[in-house]
Amino acid sequence: MKESFQYKVFRVFNVVILLAVVYVTLFPFLNIVAQSFSSEQYITAGEVSLIPKGFNIETYKIIMSDSMFWINYKNTVVYTIVGTAISLVLSTMMAYPLAKKRLKGRNFWLMFVVFTMFFNGGIIPNYVLVNSLGFGNTIWAIVIPTAISVFNLLIMKTFFENIPDELEEAAIMDGSNTYGILVKIVLPLSKPILATMFLFYAVTHWNSWFPAFLYFSEKELFPVSIYLRNLIKGAEGSLSSGATSADNLTQIAANIKSVTMVLTVLPIVCVYPYIQKYFVSGVMLGSVKG
């Protein structure tokens, strides 16, 4: 079938607009990466765009040679893995029964859950509660209070509602109980929403710094986000090596923000392609009531 002139014009404009969107989306990130590998005189002069100038990795070497950086980086990995696992389990255990219309008092529990989206105790009551429970200076101060996101919970609930009841009725006739249905029927059909929630919770825990700032007093327990924050603020002289020269300090001051952004976003960028195929279907099926 021969394409009309109008359709060819549309395709050209479509490609141009999409290329413009891609450029606008990628430019800030590529610029940050280029600055992280550039020397301070080019950064200060504002001459770095998409290609590094005066290739320099001194800031990377200085930060990554600090033992405290790796201790805090390991903490972030542990907090993210444990926190994401707990969040996924608890959100699934709460969203599944809320998706069932036969649940007694379902509307009350839904209103109770939604209520917490708009009203909470505030920082001071939460601080007193967490420390009263003995969670201070422990991983539980980070992963327990933020274990369930109401927004994510409602998306999961809507996804579970779209699973046909006939499948569960067939499983009941085969002798399965509620837990058997959840593990053998519902969860295998819920890979898109589980992958999406894994990404949401993992990114949240990875970027989280305020709970650690609030509840931790020992820097050996800090996540890497606190380490990099202190590095940028210059608050605690986080480079424990003490071998940093004046020239290196000038270089660090020029591109430390870009280096820290690259170091913190890199793991998420590496994970995202593996679960991207589930992301769109998980969000759309969980967000739109069928």
C-alpha positions as CSV (number, residue, x, y, z in Angstrom):
1,M,0.0,0.0,0.0
2,K,1.4,3.4,-1.1
3,E,1.8,5.9,1.7
4,S,0.1,9.3,1.2
5,F,2.1,12.5,1.3
6,Q,0.3,13.6,4.4
7,Y,1.3,10.3,6.2
8,K,4.9,10.8,5.2
9,V,4.9,14.3,6.6
10,F,3.3,13.0,9.8
11,R,6.0,10.4,10.1
12,V,8.8,12.9,9.6
13,F,7.3,15.2,12.3
14,N,6.8,12.3,14.6
15,V,10.4,11.2,14.3
16,V,11.6,14.8,14.9
17,I,9.4,15.3,17.9
18,L,10.5,11.9,19.4
19,L,14.1,12.7,18.9
20,A,13.6,16.1,20.6
21,V,12.0,14.3,23.6
22,V,14.8,11.8,23.8
23,Y,17.4,14.6,23.7
24,V,15.6,16.6,26.4
25,T,15.3,13.5,28.5
26,L,18.8,12.2,28.2
27,F,20.8,15.5,28.0
28,P,20.7,16.2,31.8
29,F,22.0,12.7,32.7
30,L,24.6,12.6,30.0
31,N,25.8,16.1,31.0
32,I,26.1,14.9,34.6
33,V,28.2,11.9,33.5
34,A,30.4,14.1,31.3
35,Q,31.0,16.5,34.1
36,S,31.9,13.7,36.5
37,F,34.8,12.7,34.1
38,S,36.0,16.3,33.4
39,S,38.6,18.4,35.0
40,E,37.7,21.4,37.1
41,Q,38.9,24.2,34.8
42,Y,36.5,23.1,32.0
43,I,33.6,22.6,34.5
44,T,34.2,26.0,36.1
45,A,34.3,27.6,32.6
46,G,31.0,25.9,31.7
47,E,32.5,24.2,28.6
48,V,31.3,20.7,29.4
49,S,28.3,19.5,27.5
50,L,27.9,15.8,26.4
51,I,31.6,15.0,26.0
52,P,34.0,15.0,29.0
53,K,36.8,17.6,28.6
54,G,40.2,17.2,30.3
55,F,39.4,13.6,31.2
56,N,39.8,13.2,35.0
57,I,38.8,10.5,37.4
58,E,40.5,11.9,40.5
59,T,37.3,12.4,42.4
60,Y,36.2,8.9,41.7
61,K,39.5,7.5,42.9
62,I,39.5,9.6,46.1
63,I,35.9,8.8,47.0
64,M,36.3,5.1,46.2
65,S,39.6,4.8,48.1
66,D,37.8,5.8,51.3
67,S,36.9,2.7,53.4
68,M,33.9,4.5,54.9
69,F,32.4,4.9,51.4
70,W,32.3,1.1,50.9
71,I,31.0,0.5,54.5
72,N,28.1,2.9,53.8
73,Y,27.6,1.5,50.3
74,K,27.3,-2.0,51.8
75,N,24.7,-0.7,54.3
76,T,22.7,0.8,51.5
77,V,22.6,-2.6,49.6
78,V,21.6,-4.4,52.8
79,Y,18.9,-1.9,53.7
80,T,17.5,-2.0,50.1
81,I,17.4,-5.8,49.9
82,V,15.9,-6.3,53.4
83,G,13.5,-3.3,53.1
84,T,12.3,-4.3,49.6
85,A,11.7,-7.9,50.7
86,I,9.7,-6.8,53.8
87,S,7.7,-4.2,51.8
88,L,6.8,-6.7,49.1
89,V,5.7,-9.4,51.5
90,L,3.6,-7.1,53.7
91,S,2.1,-5.2,50.8
92,T,1.0,-8.4,49.2
93,M,-0.4,-9.8,52.4
94,M,-2.5,-6.7,52.9
95,A,-3.5,-6.0,49.3
96,Y,-4.8,-9.5,48.5
97,P,-7.5,-9.7,51.2
98,L,-8.5,-6.0,50.5
99,A,-9.1,-7.0,46.9
100,K,-11.7,-9.6,48.0
101,K,-15.3,-8.2,48.2
102,R,-16.1,-11.0,50.6
103,L,-13.8,-9.5,53.3
104,K,-15.9,-8.4,56.2
105,G,-15.5,-4.7,56.9
106,R,-13.7,-4.2,53.6
107,N,-14.9,-0.6,53.1
108,F,-13.9,0.3,56.7
109,W,-10.4,-1.1,56.2
110,L,-10.0,0.7,52.9
111,M,-11.0,4.0,54.4
112,F,-8.6,3.3,57.3
113,V,-5.8,2.7,54.8
114,V,-6.6,5.8,52.7
115,F,-6.9,7.9,55.8
116,T,-3.2,7.4,56.5
117,M,-2.3,8.9,53.1
118,F,-3.5,12.3,54.3
119,F,-2.9,12.2,58.1
120,N,0.0,11.0,60.1
121,G,1.5,11.6,63.5
122,G,4.4,13.8,62.3
123,I,8.1,13.6,62.8
124,I,8.3,13.9,66.6
125,P,5.7,11.2,67.5
126,N,7.3,8.9,65.0
127,Y,10.8,9.6,66.4
128,V,9.5,8.9,70.0
129,L,7.7,5.7,68.8
130,V,10.7,4.3,66.9
131,N,13.1,4.9,69.7
132,S,10.6,3.5,72.3
133,L,10.5,0.3,70.3
134,G,14.2,0.0,70.5
135,F,14.7,0.5,66.8
136,G,17.3,3.3,67.1
137,N,20.6,2.6,65.5
138,T,19.2,-0.6,63.9
139,I,18.1,-1.5,60.4
140,W,14.5,-1.8,61.6
141,A,14.3,2.0,62.1
142,I,14.6,2.3,58.3
143,V,12.7,-0.7,56.9
144,I,9.7,-1.0,59.3
145,P,8.1,2.5,59.5
146,T,8.2,2.7,55.7
147,A,7.4,-0.9,55.0
148,I,4.0,-0.3,53.3
149,S,3.3,2.5,50.8
150,V,-0.4,3.2,50.6
151,F,-0.1,4.3,47.0
152,N,1.7,1.0,46.0
153,L,-0.8,-1.0,48.1
154,L,-3.8,0.4,46.2
155,I,-2.2,-0.4,42.9
156,M,-1.6,-4.0,44.0
157,K,-5.1,-4.3,45.3
158,T,-6.6,-3.1,41.9
159,F,-4.3,-5.6,40.1
160,F,-5.5,-8.5,42.3
161,E,-9.1,-7.5,41.7
162,N,-8.6,-8.0,37.9
163,I,-7.7,-11.7,38.4
164,P,-10.8,-13.8,37.5
165,D,-12.6,-15.3,40.4
166,E,-13.2,-18.4,38.4
167,L,-9.5,-19.4,38.8
168,E,-9.8,-19.2,42.6
169,E,-13.1,-21.1,42.6
170,A,-11.4,-23.9,40.5
171,A,-8.5,-24.0,43.0
172,I,-11.0,-24.2,45.9
173,M,-12.7,-27.2,44.3
174,D,-9.3,-28.8,44.0
175,G,-8.8,-28.5,47.7
176,S,-6.6,-25.4,48.0
177,N,-7.0,-23.0,50.9
178,T,-6.5,-19.2,50.9
179,Y,-2.7,-19.4,51.3
180,G,-2.5,-22.1,48.6
181,I,-4.5,-19.9,46.2
182,L,-2.3,-16.9,46.9
183,V,1.0,-18.8,46.4
184,K,0.0,-21.2,43.6
185,I,-2.5,-19.2,41.6
186,V,-2.3,-15.4,42.4
187,L,1.4,-14.7,42.7
188,P,2.5,-16.6,39.5
189,L,-0.1,-14.5,37.6
190,S,1.1,-11.3,39.3
191,K,4.7,-11.1,38.0
192,P,4.1,-7.6,36.3
193,I,2.8,-6.0,39.5
194,L,5.4,-7.7,41.7
195,A,8.2,-6.5,39.4
196,T,6.8,-3.0,39.4
197,M,6.5,-2.9,43.1
198,F,10.0,-4.3,43.5
199,L,11.3,-1.3,41.4
200,F,9.2,1.2,43.3
201,Y,10.3,0.0,46.8
202,A,13.9,-0.7,45.8
203,V,14.3,2.9,44.4
204,T,12.7,4.3,47.5
205,H,14.9,2.4,49.9
206,W,18.0,3.1,47.8
207,N,17.5,6.9,47.7
208,S,16.2,7.1,51.3
209,W,18.4,9.1,53.7
210,F,16.2,11.0,56.1
211,P,15.2,8.1,58.4
212,A,18.9,7.2,58.7
213,F,19.8,10.9,59.4
214,L,17.1,10.9,62.1
215,Y,17.6,7.6,63.9
216,F,21.3,6.8,63.4
217,S,24.1,8.3,65.5
218,E,26.9,6.0,64.4
219,K,28.4,6.8,60.9
220,E,29.3,3.1,60.4
221,L,25.5,2.5,60.1
222,F,24.9,5.3,57.6
223,P,23.7,4.5,54.0
224,V,25.8,5.8,51.2
225,S,23.4,8.6,50.6
226,I,24.2,10.2,54.0
227,Y,28.0,9.7,53.3
228,L,27.6,11.5,49.9
229,R,25.4,14.2,51.5
230,N,28.1,14.9,54.2
231,L,30.7,14.9,51.5
232,I,28.9,17.5,49.5
233,K,28.1,19.6,52.6
234,G,31.6,19.2,53.9
235,A,30.1,18.6,57.3
236,E,32.1,15.8,58.7
237,G,35.2,15.5,56.5
238,S,34.0,12.1,55.3
239,L,37.3,11.4,53.4
240,S,39.0,9.6,56.3
241,S,42.2,9.0,54.4
242,G,43.4,12.6,55.1
243,A,45.7,12.4,52.1
244,T,43.7,14.8,49.9
245,S,45.9,17.6,48.4
246,A,44.7,21.2,47.7
247,D,44.6,20.4,44.0
248,N,42.5,17.4,44.6
249,L,40.1,19.4,46.8
250,T,39.7,21.9,44.0
251,Q,38.9,19.0,41.6
252,I,36.5,17.4,44.1
253,A,34.7,20.7,44.7
254,A,34.1,21.1,41.0
255,N,32.5,17.8,40.1
256,I,31.6,16.1,43.4
257,K,27.9,16.5,42.8
258,S,28.0,14.9,39.4
259,V,30.2,12.0,40.7
260,T,27.9,11.3,43.6
261,M,24.9,11.3,41.3
262,V,26.5,8.8,39.0
263,L,27.6,6.6,41.9
264,T,24.1,6.5,43.4
265,V,22.0,6.1,40.3
266,L,24.2,3.5,38.6
267,P,22.9,0.4,40.4
268,I,19.3,1.4,39.6
269,V,20.1,2.0,36.0
270,C,21.7,-1.5,35.8
271,V,18.6,-3.2,37.4
272,Y,15.9,-1.3,35.4
273,P,16.4,-3.0,32.0
274,Y,15.8,-6.5,33.5
275,I,12.3,-5.5,34.9
276,Q,11.4,-2.9,32.4
277,K,9.3,-5.4,30.4
278,Y,7.0,-5.8,33.4
279,F,6.8,-2.2,34.3
280,V,4.2,-0.8,31.8
281,S,1.8,-3.7,32.2
282,G,2.2,-3.8,36.0
283,V,1.4,-0.1,36.4
284,M,-1.4,0.1,33.9
285,L,-3.2,-3.1,35.0
286,G,-2.8,-2.1,38.6
287,S,-3.9,1.5,38.1
288,V,-6.9,1.1,35.9
289,K,-10.0,-0.6,37.2
290,G,-11.2,-3.1,34.5
